Amino acid sequence: MEEPLLNISKTEELEPEDESKEQETIEENRKPLNMSPGAVQLRKWLNKTLKIEMSDGRVLIGVFLCTDRDANVILGSCSEYLPEENMVEASTATASSASNTEEPRMLGLVMVPGKHIVNICLDEIEESAGSCMERPLSGDIDTEGIM
């Protein structure tokens, strides 16, 4: 009779690792959390819609994802809005300017260099839209006129 290649009854049991040593190593490797007022404010802005004005006049609106020590900012789902003087020039160049002047250019994921940022603020449109969505719309609908 042939002997099986793997004898299950003879497998050795592994010794469980000491979890307390592992936990201590993890805690030693953690860096202390920066609790400066600026860092706290940046954490509050994470995943919020920001409006960034740039030195060339463009305005970027997107979701704040991260920043670095050079003040570069990463925005997700970003849209670009041209300054008004560029919009006037573009409107004189095209015949159907009324629809083109207010339409943003969708950029997606964007890295904004910190040296070109003039102003950053929370997008007020998102804040007001959030307050509108707090109450359900069904209470405002008159159901008596529906078939």
SVG drawing of the C-alpha trace seen along z (x, -y; Angstrom):
<svg xmlns="http://www.w3.org/2000/svg" viewBox="-58 -91 66 93">
<polyline fill="none" stroke="black" stroke-width="0.4" points="0.0,0.0 1.3,-3.4 1.9,-6.0 0.0,-9.3 2.1,-12.4 0.6,-14.5 -0.1,-12.8 -2.7,-15.0 -2.3,-13.3 1.3,-14.3 1.0,-18.0 2.6,-20.2 0.5,-22.8 1.9,-26.4 2.6,-28.2 0.4,-31.3 2.3,-34.5 2.4,-36.7 -0.2,-39.4 1.1,-41.8 4.5,-42.1 2.9,-42.7 0.6,-45.4 3.6,-47.1 5.5,-47.2 2.5,-48.8 2.1,-51.5 5.9,-52.3 5.8,-52.8 2.8,-55.3 3.6,-58.9 1.9,-61.4 -1.2,-63.1 -0.6,-66.7 -3.2,-68.7 -2.2,-72.2 -5.2,-74.4 -4.3,-74.3 -4.1,-70.5 -7.5,-70.2 -9.1,-72.6 -7.7,-70.5 -9.1,-67.3 -12.6,-69.0 -12.3,-69.9 -11.6,-66.3 -14.2,-65.1 -15.9,-68.5 -16.3,-70.6 -13.7,-73.4 -13.6,-76.4 -10.0,-77.4 -9.1,-80.7 -5.9,-80.5 -3.3,-83.3 -4.4,-83.3 -8.0,-84.0 -9.4,-80.5 -11.6,-78.9 -11.6,-75.2 -14.4,-73.5 -13.9,-69.9 -13.7,-67.5 -10.7,-68.0 -8.8,-64.8 -5.3,-65.7 -2.5,-68.2 1.2,-68.1 3.8,-70.2 4.3,-72.4 0.6,-73.4 -0.3,-71.5 -3.9,-70.4 -5.5,-67.3 -9.2,-67.8 -11.4,-65.0 -14.3,-65.4 -13.0,-68.9 -14.5,-71.5 -12.7,-74.6 -14.4,-77.9 -12.7,-80.6 -12.3,-84.2 -14.9,-86.7 -12.4,-88.5 -11.6,-85.2 -15.3,-84.4 -16.0,-87.8 -13.2,-87.1 -14.5,-83.6 -18.0,-84.9 -16.9,-87.3 -15.1,-84.5 -18.0,-82.2 -21.6,-82.7 -23.3,-80.6 -21.6,-82.2 -24.5,-82.3 -24.3,-78.5 -20.5,-78.4 -19.8,-81.1 -21.3,-79.5 -20.5,-75.9 -17.5,-74.5 -14.8,-72.4 -14.8,-69.0 -11.2,-68.0 -11.6,-65.1 -8.6,-64.5 -6.5,-67.6 -3.3,-68.6 -3.3,-72.3 0.2,-73.7 0.3,-75.6 2.2,-78.5 -0.7,-79.3 -3.5,-79.2 -4.8,-82.7 -7.9,-81.7 -9.6,-78.6 -13.1,-78.4 -15.8,-75.8 -18.2,-75.8 -21.4,-77.5 -23.5,-75.7 -22.9,-72.4 -23.6,-73.8 -27.0,-75.2 -27.9,-72.1 -27.2,-70.0 -29.6,-72.0 -32.3,-71.6 -31.9,-67.8 -32.4,-67.6 -36.2,-67.6 -37.9,-65.2 -39.7,-66.6 -42.8,-64.3 -44.2,-66.6 -44.4,-69.5 -46.3,-67.6 -50.1,-68.0 -51.4,-64.4 -55.0,-65.4 -54.6,-66.5 -53.0,-63.2 -55.3,-60.7"/>
</svg>
